[in-house]
Amino acid sequence: MGIVYQTDKRSGITHAYESHAYWEKKKKKSSAHITLIGRVDKETGEIVPTDGRGRKRRRNDPE
């Protein structure tokens, strides 16, 4: 597992994804499951969790 950072050139927003590599037996090649973790704050470099659709979580939302 690892963390992958991807920057949108149009908006300048960087998103953090968790990547998990696995082997596909039928296709005989490697592949990866990628899950959105959140946005990366430009000033602090911290990952701000999102709800999976690129939106910030509200304070009163249950996880």
CHARMM-style PDB file with segment names, atoms N, HN, CA, C and O in Angstrom:
ATOM      1  N   MET     1       0.832  -1.177   0.000  1.00  0.00      PROA
ATOM      2  CA  MET     1       0.000   0.000   0.000  1.00  0.00      PROA
ATOM      3  C   MET     1       0.879   1.243   0.000  1.00  0.00      PROA
ATOM      4  O   MET     1       1.996   1.249   0.517  1.00  0.00      PROA
ATOM      5  N   GLY     2       0.334   2.287  -0.596  1.00  0.00      PROA
ATOM      6  HN  GLY     2      -0.574   2.283  -1.015  1.00  0.00      PROA
ATOM      7  CA  GLY     2       1.061   3.541  -0.628  1.00  0.00      PROA
ATOM      8  C   GLY     2       0.112   4.698  -0.856  1.00  0.00      PROA
ATOM      9  O   GLY     2      -1.057   4.506  -1.191  1.00  0.00      PROA
ATOM     10  N   ILE     3       0.625   5.896  -0.671  1.00  0.00      PROA
ATOM     11  HN  ILE     3       1.575   6.053  -0.399  1.00  0.00      PROA
ATOM     12  CA  ILE     3      -0.172   7.097  -0.898  1.00  0.00      PROA
ATOM     13  C   ILE     3       0.303   7.740  -2.191  1.00  0.00      PROA
ATOM     14  O   ILE     3       1.500   7.927  -2.406  1.00  0.00      PROA
ATOM     15  N   VAL     4      -0.657   8.075  -3.051  1.00  0.00      PROA
ATOM     16  HN  VAL     4      -1.630   7.923  -2.876  1.00  0.00      PROA
ATOM     17  CA  VAL     4      -0.381   8.687  -4.347  1.00  0.00      PROA
ATOM     18  C   VAL     4      -0.990  10.083  -4.331  1.00  0.00      PROA
ATOM     19  O   VAL     4      -2.135  10.265  -3.917  1.00  0.00      PROA
ATOM     20  N   TYR     5      -0.220  11.063  -4.783  1.00  0.00      PROA
ATOM     21  HN  TYR     5       0.710  10.915  -5.119  1.00  0.00      PROA
ATOM     22  CA  TYR     5      -0.694  12.442  -4.860  1.00  0.00      PROA
ATOM     23  C   TYR     5      -0.899  12.815  -6.315  1.00  0.00      PROA
ATOM     24  O   TYR     5      -0.038  12.554  -7.155  1.00  0.00      PROA
ATOM     25  N   GLN     6      -2.054  13.433  -6.621  1.00  0.00      PROA
ATOM     26  HN  GLN     6      -2.753  13.645  -5.939  1.00  0.00      PROA
ATOM     27  CA  GLN     6      -2.355  13.839  -7.988  1.00  0.00      PROA
ATOM     28  C   GLN     6      -2.871  15.273  -7.968  1.00  0.00      PROA
ATOM     29  O   GLN     6      -3.785  15.602  -7.212  1.00  0.00      PROA
ATOM     30  N   THR     7      -2.270  16.135  -8.818  1.00  0.00      PROA
ATOM     31  HN  THR     7      -1.528  15.868  -9.432  1.00  0.00      PROA
ATOM     32  CA  THR     7      -2.642  17.542  -8.869  1.00  0.00      PROA
ATOM     33  C   THR     7      -3.453  17.821 -10.122  1.00  0.00      PROA
ATOM     34  O   THR     7      -3.066  17.430 -11.223  1.00  0.00      PROA
ATOM     35  N   ASP     8      -4.587  18.505  -9.948  1.00  0.00      PROA
ATOM     36  HN  ASP     8      -4.902  18.823  -9.053  1.00  0.00      PROA
ATOM     37  CA  ASP     8      -5.409  18.942 -11.064  1.00  0.00      PROA
ATOM     38  C   ASP     8      -4.807  20.235 -11.601  1.00  0.00      PROA
ATOM     39  O   ASP     8      -4.717  21.223 -10.872  1.00  0.00      PROA
ATOM     40  N   LYS     9      -4.399  20.240 -12.855  1.00  0.00      PROA
ATOM     41  HN  LYS     9      -4.472  19.438 -13.447  1.00  0.00      PROA
ATOM     42  CA  LYS     9      -3.729  21.412 -13.425  1.00  0.00      PROA
ATOM     43  C   LYS     9      -4.668  22.607 -13.562  1.00  0.00      PROA
ATOM     44  O   LYS     9      -4.228  23.751 -13.450  1.00  0.00      PROA
ATOM     45  N   ARG    10      -5.943  22.358 -13.799  1.00  0.00      PROA
ATOM     46  HN  ARG    10      -6.300  21.429 -13.890  1.00  0.00      PROA
ATOM     47  CA  ARG    10      -6.892  23.464 -13.968  1.00  0.00      PROA
ATOM     48  C   ARG    10      -7.168  24.194 -12.663  1.00  0.00      PROA
ATOM     49  O   ARG    10      -7.149  25.425 -12.625  1.00  0.00      PROA
ATOM     50  N   SER    11      -7.426  23.443 -11.585  1.00  0.00      PROA
ATOM     51  HN  SER    11      -7.441  22.443 -11.616  1.00  0.00      PROA
ATOM     52  CA  SER    11      -7.793  24.068 -10.317  1.00  0.00      PROA
ATOM     53  C   SER    11      -6.609  24.217  -9.364  1.00  0.00      PROA
ATOM     54  O   SER    11      -6.648  25.044  -8.453  1.00  0.00      PROA
ATOM     55  N   GLY    12      -5.567  23.430  -9.566  1.00  0.00      PROA
ATOM     56  HN  GLY    12      -5.535  22.758 -10.305  1.00  0.00      PROA
ATOM     57  CA  GLY    12      -4.410  23.486  -8.686  1.00  0.00      PROA
ATOM     58  C   GLY    12      -4.589  22.710  -7.395  1.00  0.00      PROA
ATOM     59  O   GLY    12      -3.738  22.789  -6.508  1.00  0.00      PROA
ATOM     60  N   ILE    13      -5.678  21.963  -7.271  1.00  0.00      PROA
ATOM     61  HN  ILE    13      -6.369  21.899  -7.991  1.00  0.00      PROA
ATOM     62  CA  ILE    13      -5.955  21.188  -6.063  1.00  0.00      PROA
ATOM     63  C   ILE    13      -5.242  19.847  -6.153  1.00  0.00      PROA
ATOM     64  O   ILE    13      -5.285  19.179  -7.186  1.00  0.00      PROA
ATOM     65  N   THR    14      -4.583  19.459  -5.058  1.00  0.00      PROA
ATOM     66  HN  THR    14      -4.548  20.002  -4.219  1.00  0.00      PROA
ATOM     67  CA  THR    14      -3.904  18.166  -4.991  1.00  0.00      PROA
ATOM     68  C   THR    14      -4.742  17.225  -4.139  1.00  0.00      PROA
ATOM     69  O   THR    14      -5.151  17.577  -3.033  1.00  0.00      PROA
ATOM     70  N   HSD    15      -4.997  16.028  -4.656  1.00  0.00      PROA
ATOM     71  HN  HSD    15      -4.665  15.742  -5.555  1.00  0.00      PROA
ATOM     72  CA  HSD    15      -5.745  15.012  -3.928  1.00  0.00      PROA
ATOM     73  C   HSD    15      -4.805  13.878  -3.541  1.00  0.00      PROA
ATOM     74  O   HSD    15      -3.838  13.594  -4.247  1.00  0.00      PROA
ATOM     75  N   ALA    16      -5.095  13.235  -2.419  1.00  0.00      PROA
ATOM     76  HN  ALA    16      -5.881  13.466  -1.846  1.00  0.00      PROA
ATOM     77  CA  ALA    16      -4.320  12.101  -1.937  1.00  0.00      PROA
ATOM     78  C   ALA    16      -5.173  10.848  -2.080  1.00  0.00      PROA
ATOM     79  O   ALA    16      -6.345  10.835  -1.706  1.00  0.00      PROA
ATOM     80  N   TYR    17      -4.570   9.791  -2.628  1.00  0.00      PROA
ATOM     81  HN  TYR    17      -3.617   9.802  -2.932  1.00  0.00      PROA
ATOM     82  CA  TYR    17      -5.248   8.522  -2.835  1.00  0.00      PROA
ATOM     83  C   TYR    17      -4.446   7.414  -2.171  1.00  0.00      PROA
ATOM     84  O   TYR    17      -3.218   7.483  -2.110  1.00  0.00      PROA
ATOM     85  N   GLU    18      -5.138   6.387  -1.670  1.00  0.00      PROA
ATOM     86  HN  GLU    18      -6.135   6.331  -1.719  1.00  0.00      PROA
ATOM     87  CA  GLU    18      -4.476   5.203  -1.145  1.00  0.00      PROA
ATOM     88  C   GLU    18      -4.512   4.138  -2.234  1.00  0.00      PROA
ATOM     89  O   GLU    18      -5.578   3.808  -2.755  1.00  0.00      PROA
ATOM     90  N   SER    19      -3.353   3.609  -2.569  1.00  0.00      PROA
ATOM     91  HN  SER    19      -2.488   3.877  -2.146  1.00  0.00      PROA
ATOM     92  CA  SER    19      -3.248   2.642  -3.647  1.00  0.00      PROA
ATOM     93  C   SER    19      -2.862   1.279  -3.077  1.00  0.00      PROA
ATOM     94  O   SER    19      -1.951   1.176  -2.256  1.00  0.00      PROA
ATOM     95  N   HSD    20      -3.563   0.236  -3.522  1.00  0.00      PROA
ATOM     96  HN  HSD    20      -4.303   0.320  -4.189  1.00  0.00      PROA
ATOM     97  CA  HSD    20      -3.284  -1.133  -3.097  1.00  0.00      PROA
ATOM     98  C   HSD    20      -3.118  -1.982  -4.352  1.00  0.00      PROA
ATOM     99  O   HSD    20      -4.082  -2.193  -5.087  1.00  0.00      PROA
ATOM    100  N   ALA    21      -1.913  -2.467  -4.603  1.00  0.00      PROA
ATOM    101  HN  ALA    21      -1.130  -2.295  -4.005  1.00  0.00      PROA
ATOM    102  CA  ALA    21      -1.623  -3.267  -5.798  1.00  0.00      PROA
ATOM    103  C   ALA    21      -1.983  -4.734  -5.553  1.00  0.00      PROA
ATOM    104  O   ALA    21      -1.861  -5.240  -4.438  1.00  0.00      PROA
ATOM    105  N   TYR    22      -2.429  -5.402  -6.620  1.00  0.00      PROA
ATOM    106  HN  TYR    22      -2.528  -4.990  -7.526  1.00  0.00      PROA
ATOM    107  CA  TYR    22      -2.754  -6.822  -6.552  1.00  0.00      PROA
ATOM    108  C   TYR    22      -2.520  -7.445  -7.923  1.00  0.00      PROA
ATOM    109  O   TYR    22      -2.377  -6.736  -8.920  1.00  0.00      PROA
ATOM    110  N   TRP    23      -2.482  -8.783  -7.966  1.00  0.00      PROA
ATOM    111  HN  TRP    23      -2.598  -9.359  -7.157  1.00  0.00      PROA
ATOM    112  CA  TRP    23      -2.235  -9.523  -9.196  1.00  0.00      PROA
ATOM    113  C   TRP    23      -3.550 -10.093  -9.729  1.00  0.00      PROA
ATOM    114  O   TRP    23      -4.289 -10.749  -8.995  1.00  0.00      PROA
ATOM    115  N   GLU    24      -3.839  -9.839 -11.020  1.00  0.00      PROA
ATOM    116  HN  GLU    24      -3.238  -9.306 -11.616  1.00  0.00      PROA
ATOM    117  CA  GLU    24      -5.016 -10.408 -11.672  1.00  0.00      PROA
ATOM    118  C   GLU    24      -4.601 -11.694 -12.372  1.00  0.00      PROA
ATOM    119  O   GLU    24      -3.832 -11.669 -13.333  1.00  0.00      PROA
ATOM    120  N   LYS    25      -5.118 -12.825 -11.879  1.00  0.00      PROA
ATOM    121  HN  LYS    25      -5.743 -12.845 -11.099  1.00  0.00      PROA
ATOM    122  CA  LYS    25      -4.721 -14.125 -12.423  1.00  0.00      PROA
ATOM    123  C   LYS    25      -5.185 -14.316 -13.856  1.00  0.00      PROA
ATOM    124  O   LYS    25      -4.428 -14.798 -14.700  1.00  0.00      PROA
ATOM    125  N   LYS    26      -6.435 -13.938 -14.135  1.00  0.00      PROA
ATOM    126  HN  LYS    26      -7.050 -13.547 -13.450  1.00  0.00      PROA
ATOM    127  CA  LYS    26      -6.975 -14.159 -15.476  1.00  0.00      PROA
ATOM    128  C   LYS    26      -6.272 -13.323 -16.532  1.00  0.00      PROA
ATOM    129  O   LYS    26      -5.988 -13.810 -17.627  1.00  0.00      PROA
ATOM    130  N   LYS    27      -5.989 -12.063 -16.206  1.00  0.00      PROA
ATOM    131  HN  LYS    27      -6.220 -11.668 -15.317  1.00  0.00      PROA
ATOM    132  CA  LYS    27      -5.337 -11.162 -17.159  1.00  0.00      PROA
ATOM    133  C   LYS    27      -3.817 -11.278 -17.127  1.00  0.00      PROA
ATOM    134  O   LYS    27      -3.129 -10.769 -18.012  1.00  0.00      PROA
ATOM    135  N   LYS    28      -3.291 -11.961 -16.086  1.00  0.00      PROA
ATOM    136  HN  LYS    28      -3.849 -12.374 -15.367  1.00  0.00      PROA
ATOM    137  CA  LYS    28      -1.850 -12.139 -15.902  1.00  0.00      PROA
ATOM    138  C   LYS    28      -1.099 -10.813 -15.906  1.00  0.00      PROA
ATOM    139  O   LYS    28      -0.097 -10.645 -16.600  1.00  0.00      PROA
ATOM    140  N   LYS    29      -1.612  -9.877 -15.110  1.00  0.00      PROA
ATOM    141  HN  LYS    29      -2.426 -10.013 -14.546  1.00  0.00      PROA
ATOM    142  CA  LYS    29      -0.938  -8.593 -14.963  1.00  0.00      PROA
ATOM    143  C   LYS    29      -1.307  -7.980 -13.612  1.00  0.00      PROA
ATOM    144  O   LYS    29      -2.277  -8.386 -12.973  1.00  0.00      PROA
ATOM    145  N   SER    30      -0.520  -7.005 -13.197  1.00  0.00      PROA
ATOM    146  HN  SER    30       0.268  -6.675 -13.716  1.00  0.00      PROA
ATOM    147  CA  SER    30      -0.817  -6.336 -11.937  1.00  0.00      PROA
ATOM    148  C   SER    30      -1.821  -5.209 -12.175  1.00  0.00      PROA
ATOM    149  O   SER    30      -1.928  -4.668 -13.275  1.00  0.00      PROA
ATOM    150  N   SER    31      -2.545  -4.878 -11.126  1.00  0.00      PROA
ATOM    151  HN  SER    31      -2.458  -5.317 -10.232  1.00  0.00      PROA
ATOM    152  CA  SER    31      -3.524  -3.814 -11.176  1.00  0.00      PROA
ATOM    153  C   SER    31      -3.571  -3.163  -9.796  1.00  0.00      PROA
ATOM    154  O   SER    31      -2.889  -3.614  -8.875  1.00  0.00      PROA
ATOM    155  N   ALA    32      -4.368  -2.111  -9.649  1.00  0.00      PROA
ATOM    156  HN  ALA    32      -4.921  -1.745 -10.397  1.00  0.00      PROA
ATOM    157  CA  ALA    32      -4.411  -1.423  -8.363  1.00  0.00      PROA
ATOM    158  C   ALA    32      -5.819  -0.950  -8.040  1.00  0.00      PROA
ATOM    159  O   ALA    32      -6.573  -0.531  -8.919  1.00  0.00      PROA
ATOM    160  N   HSD    33      -6.153  -1.027  -6.755  1.00  0.00      PROA
ATOM    161  HN  HSD    33      -5.540  -1.367  -6.041  1.00  0.00      PROA
ATOM    162  CA  HSD    33      -7.363  -0.409  -6.226  1.00  0.00      PROA
ATOM    163  C   HSD    33      -6.936   0.947  -5.676  1.00  0.00      PROA
ATOM    164  O   HSD    33      -5.997   1.027  -4.884  1.00  0.00      PROA
ATOM    165  N   ILE    34      -7.614   2.006  -6.090  1.00  0.00      PROA
ATOM    166  HN  ILE    34      -8.377   1.940  -6.734  1.00  0.00      PROA
ATOM    167  CA  ILE    34      -7.260   3.342  -5.634  1.00  0.00      PROA
ATOM    168  C   ILE    34      -8.473   3.951  -4.937  1.00  0.00      PROA
ATOM    169  O   ILE    34      -9.574   3.960  -5.487  1.00  0.00      PROA
ATOM    170  N   THR    35      -8.261   4.464  -3.713  1.00  0.00      PROA
ATOM    171  HN  THR    35      -7.367   4.457  -3.267  1.00  0.00      PROA
ATOM    172  CA  THR    35      -9.330   5.046  -2.908  1.00  0.00      PROA
ATOM    173  C   THR    35      -8.960   6.475  -2.532  1.00  0.00      PROA
ATOM    174  O   THR    35      -7.843   6.738  -2.087  1.00  0.00      PROA
ATOM    175  N   LEU    36      -9.901   7.395  -2.714  1.00  0.00      PROA
ATOM    176  HN  LEU    36     -10.809   7.181  -3.076  1.00  0.00      PROA
ATOM    177  CA  LEU    36      -9.668   8.787  -2.356  1.00  0.00      PROA
ATOM    178  C   LEU    36      -9.605   8.940  -0.845  1.00  0.00      PROA
ATOM    179  O   LEU    36     -10.494   8.475  -0.132  1.00  0.00      PROA
ATOM    180  N   ILE    37      -8.547   9.596  -0.353  1.00  0.00      PROA
ATOM    181  HN  ILE    37      -7.824   9.974  -0.932  1.00  0.00      PROA
ATOM    182  CA  ILE    37      -8.410   9.887   1.075  1.00  0.00      PROA
ATOM    183  C   ILE    37      -8.906  11.298   1.348  1.00  0.00      PROA
ATOM    184  O   ILE    37      -9.720  11.516   2.245  1.00  0.00      PROA
ATOM    185  N   GLY    38      -8.405  12.265   0.562  1.00  0.00      PROA
ATOM    186  HN  GLY    38      -7.744  12.088  -0.167  1.00  0.00      PROA
ATOM    187  CA  GLY    38      -8.817  13.648   0.766  1.00  0.00      PROA
ATOM    188  C   GLY    38      -7.946  14.624  -0.006  1.00  0.00      PROA
ATOM    189  O   GLY    38      -7.097  14.231  -0.806  1.00  0.00      PROA
ATOM    190  N   ARG    39      -8.177  15.906   0.254  1.00  0.00      PROA
ATOM    191  HN  ARG    39      -8.867  16.225   0.904  1.00  0.00      PROA
ATOM    192  CA  ARG    39      -7.394  16.971  -0.373  1.00  0.00      PROA
ATOM    193  C   ARG    39      -6.152  17.246   0.455  1.00  0.00      PROA
ATOM    194  O   ARG    39      -6.124  16.989   1.658  1.00  0.00      PROA
ATOM    195  N   VAL    40      -5.122  17.773  -0.204  1.00  0.00      PROA
ATOM    196  HN  VAL    40      -5.145  17.982  -1.182  1.00  0.00      PROA
ATOM    197  CA  VAL    40      -3.901  18.160   0.488  1.00  0.00      PROA
ATOM    198  C   VAL    40      -3.927  19.677   0.670  1.00  0.00      PROA
ATOM    199  O   VAL    40      -4.062  20.424  -0.299  1.00  0.00      PROA
ATOM    200  N   ASP    41      -3.795  20.124   1.924  1.00  0.00      PROA
ATOM    201  HN  ASP    41      -3.685  19.517   2.711  1.00  0.00      PROA
ATOM    202  CA  ASP    41      -3.784  21.552   2.235  1.00  0.00      PROA
ATOM    203  C   ASP    41      -2.483  22.157   1.710  1.00  0.00      PROA
ATOM    204  O   ASP    41      -1.398  21.657   2.007  1.00  0.00      PROA
ATOM    205  N   LYS    42      -2.593  23.241   0.924  1.00  0.00      PROA
ATOM    206  HN  LYS    42      -3.475  23.647   0.683  1.00  0.00      PROA
ATOM    207  CA  LYS    42      -1.421  23.860   0.312  1.00  0.00      PROA
ATOM    208  C   LYS    42      -0.459  24.430   1.350  1.00  0.00      PROA
ATOM    209  O   LYS    42       0.756  24.337   1.177  1.00  0.00      PROA
ATOM    210  N   GLU    43      -0.979  25.013   2.418  1.00  0.00      PROA
ATOM    211  HN  GLU    43      -1.966  25.088   2.559  1.00  0.00      PROA
ATOM    212  CA  GLU    43      -0.134  25.687   3.407  1.00  0.00      PROA
ATOM    213  C   GLU    43       0.572  24.716   4.351  1.00  0.00      PROA
ATOM    214  O   GLU    43       1.770  24.850   4.597  1.00  0.00      PROA
ATOM    215  N   THR    44      -0.160  23.750   4.875  1.00  0.00      PROA
ATOM    216  HN  THR    44      -1.134  23.642   4.675  1.00  0.00      PROA
ATOM    217  CA  THR    44       0.409  22.851   5.876  1.00  0.00      PROA
ATOM    218  C   THR    44       0.889  21.526   5.304  1.00  0.00      PROA
ATOM    219  O   THR    44       1.748  20.874   5.898  1.00  0.00      PROA
ATOM    220  N   GLY    45       0.350  21.119   4.166  1.00  0.00      PROA
ATOM    221  HN  GLY    45      -0.348  21.648   3.683  1.00  0.00      PROA
ATOM    222  CA  GLY    45       0.707  19.833   3.579  1.00  0.00      PROA
ATOM    223  C   GLY    45      -0.056  18.662   4.179  1.00  0.00      PROA
ATOM    224  O   GLY    45       0.216  17.508   3.849  1.00  0.00      PROA
ATOM    225  N   GLU    46      -1.019  18.956   5.068  1.00  0.00      PROA
ATOM    226  HN  GLU    46      -1.239  19.894   5.336  1.00  0.00      PROA
ATOM    227  CA  GLU    46      -1.819  17.901   5.688  1.00  0.00      PROA
ATOM    228  C   GLU    46      -2.915  17.426   4.738  1.00  0.00      PROA
ATOM    229  O   GLU    46      -3.375  18.175   3.877  1.00  0.00      PROA
ATOM    230  N   ILE    47      -3.321  16.180   4.906  1.00  0.00      PROA
ATOM    231  HN  ILE    47      -2.947  15.571   5.606  1.00  0.00      PROA
ATOM    232  CA  ILE    47      -4.414  15.621   4.125  1.00  0.00      PROA
ATOM    233  C   ILE    47      -5.710  15.904   4.864  1.00  0.00      PROA
ATOM    234  O   ILE    47      -5.887  15.480   6.006  1.00  0.00      PROA
ATOM    235  N   VAL    48      -6.629  16.631   4.205  1.00  0.00      PROA
ATOM    236  HN  VAL    48      -6.485  16.976   3.277  1.00  0.00      PROA
ATOM    237  CA  VAL    48      -7.936  16.967   4.780  1.00  0.00      PROA
ATOM    238  C   VAL    48      -8.936  15.946   4.254  1.00  0.00      PROA
ATOM    239  O   VAL    48      -9.194  15.916   3.051  1.00  0.00      PROA
ATOM    240  N   PRO    49      -9.513  15.098   5.128  1.00  0.00      PROA
ATOM    241  CA  PRO    49     -10.428  14.054   4.675  1.00  0.00      PROA
ATOM    242  C   PRO    49     -11.650  14.629   3.950  1.00  0.00      PROA
ATOM    243  O   PRO    49     -12.150  15.697   4.303  1.00  0.00      PROA
ATOM    244  N   THR    50     -12.118  13.902   2.933  1.00  0.00      PROA
ATOM    245  HN  THR    50     -11.712  13.035   2.646  1.00  0.00      PROA
ATOM    246  CA  THR    50     -13.333  14.264   2.217  1.00  0.00      PROA
ATOM    247  C   THR    50     -14.308  13.108   2.302  1.00  0.00      PROA
ATOM    248  O   THR    50     -13.977  12.039   2.815  1.00  0.00      PROA
ATOM    249  N   ASP    51     -15.511  13.326   1.797  1.00  0.00      PROA
ATOM    250  HN  ASP    51     -15.780  14.195   1.380  1.00  0.00      PROA
ATOM    251  CA  ASP    51     -16.534  12.290   1.873  1.00  0.00      PROA
ATOM    252  C   ASP    51     -16.465  11.298   0.718  1.00  0.00      PROA
ATOM    253  O   ASP    51     -17.377  10.488   0.558  1.00  0.00      PROA
ATOM    254  N   GLY    52     -15.414  11.339  -0.086  1.00  0.00      PROA
ATOM    255  HN  GLY    52     -14.673  11.997   0.044  1.00  0.00      PROA
ATOM    256  CA  GLY    52     -15.262  10.403  -1.195  1.00  0.00      PROA
ATOM    257  C   GLY    52     -15.687  10.971  -2.530  1.00  0.00      PROA
ATOM    258  O   GLY    52     -15.458  10.359  -3.573  1.00  0.00      PROA
ATOM    259  N   ARG    53     -16.312  12.151  -2.501  1.00  0.00      PROA
ATOM    260  HN  ARG    53     -16.498  12.647  -1.653  1.00  0.00      PROA
ATOM    261  CA  ARG    53     -16.727  12.800  -3.735  1.00  0.00      PROA
ATOM    262  C   ARG    53     -15.941  14.089  -3.955  1.00  0.00      PROA
ATOM    263  O   ARG    53     -16.307  14.903  -4.803  1.00  0.00      PROA
ATOM    264  N   GLY    54     -14.864  14.276  -3.195  1.00  0.00      PROA
ATOM    265  HN  GLY    54     -14.567  13.614  -2.506  1.00  0.00      PROA
ATOM    266  CA  GLY    54     -14.047  15.465  -3.322  1.00  0.00      PROA
ATOM    267  C   GLY    54     -14.548  16.639  -2.508  1.00  0.00      PROA
ATOM    268  O   GLY    54     -14.030  17.748  -2.640  1.00  0.00      PROA
ATOM    269  N   ARG    55     -15.558  16.412  -1.658  1.00  0.00      PROA
ATOM    270  HN  ARG    55     -15.979  15.511  -1.550  1.00  0.00      PROA
ATOM    271  CA  ARG    55     -16.110  17.480  -0.827  1.00  0.00      PROA
ATOM    272  C   ARG    55     -15.588  17.344   0.593  1.00  0.00      PROA
ATOM    273  O   ARG    55     -15.347  16.232   1.063  1.00  0.00      PROA
ATOM    274  N   LYS    56     -15.413  18.458   1.277  1.00  0.00      PROA
ATOM    275  HN  LYS    56     -15.610  19.362   0.895  1.00  0.00      PROA
ATOM    276  CA  LYS    56     -14.959  18.426   2.658  1.00  0.00      PROA
ATOM    277  C   LYS    56     -16.071  17.918   3.558  1.00  0.00      PROA
ATOM    278  O   LYS    56     -17.247  18.175   3.299  1.00  0.00      PROA
ATOM    279  N   ARG    57     -15.707  17.193   4.620  1.00  0.00      PROA
ATOM    280  HN  ARG    57     -14.752  16.985   4.830  1.00  0.00      PROA
ATOM    281  CA  ARG    57     -16.686  16.706   5.575  1.00  0.00      PROA
ATOM    282  C   ARG    57     -17.150  17.825   6.471  1.00  0.00      PROA
ATOM    283  O   ARG    57     -16.359  18.683   6.864  1.00  0.00      PROA
ATOM    284  N   ARG    58     -18.434  17.824   6.799  1.00  0.00      PROA
ATOM    285  HN  ARG    58     -19.077  17.127   6.479  1.00  0.00      PROA
ATOM    286  CA  ARG    58     -18.962  18.797   7.760  1.00  0.00      PROA
ATOM    287  C   ARG    58     -18.648  18.305   9.163  1.00  0.00      PROA
ATOM    288  O   ARG    58     -18.442  17.112   9.386  1.00  0.00      PROA
ATOM    289  N   ARG    59     -18.615  19.226  10.093  1.00  0.00      PROA
ATOM    290  HN  ARG    59     -18.783  20.195   9.912  1.00  0.00      PROA
ATOM    291  CA  ARG    59     -18.253  18.858  11.469  1.00  0.00      PROA
ATOM    292  C   ARG    59     -19.273  17.955  12.121  1.00  0.00      PROA
ATOM    293  O   ARG    59     -18.903  17.114  12.940  1.00  0.00      PROA
ATOM    294  N   ASN    60     -20.557  18.097  11.787  1.00  0.00      PROA
ATOM    295  HN  ASN    60     -20.858  18.780  11.121  1.00  0.00      PROA
ATOM    296  CA  ASN    60     -21.589  17.309  12.447  1.00  0.00      PROA
ATOM    297  C   ASN    60     -21.951  16.031  11.688  1.00  0.00      PROA
ATOM    298  O   ASN    60     -22.874  15.326  12.094  1.00  0.00      PROA
ATOM    299  N   ASP    61     -21.245  15.713  10.592  1.00  0.00      PROA
ATOM    300  HN  ASP    61     -20.495  16.286  10.262  1.00  0.00      PROA
ATOM    301  CA  ASP    61     -21.503  14.474   9.858  1.00  0.00      PROA
ATOM    302  C   ASP    61     -20.911  13.279  10.590  1.00  0.00      PROA
ATOM    303  O   ASP    61     -19.747  13.317  10.990  1.00  0.00      PROA
ATOM    304  N   PRO    62     -21.690  12.220  10.773  1.00  0.00      PROA
ATOM    305  CA  PRO    62     -21.102  10.991  11.358  1.00  0.00      PROA
ATOM    306  C   PRO    62     -20.243  10.303  10.309  1.00  0.00      PROA
ATOM    307  O   PRO    62     -20.525  10.386   9.114  1.00  0.00      PROA
ATOM    308  N   GLU    63     -19.204   9.630  10.755  1.00  0.00      PROA
ATOM    309  HN  GLU    63     -18.975   9.562  11.726  1.00  0.00      PROA
ATOM    310  CA  GLU    63     -18.304   8.953   9.806  1.00  0.00      PROA
ATOM    311  C   GLU    63     -18.736   7.557   9.525  1.00  0.00      PROA
ATOM    312  OT1 GLU    63     -18.088   6.854   8.750  1.00  0.00      PROA
TER     313      GLU     63
END
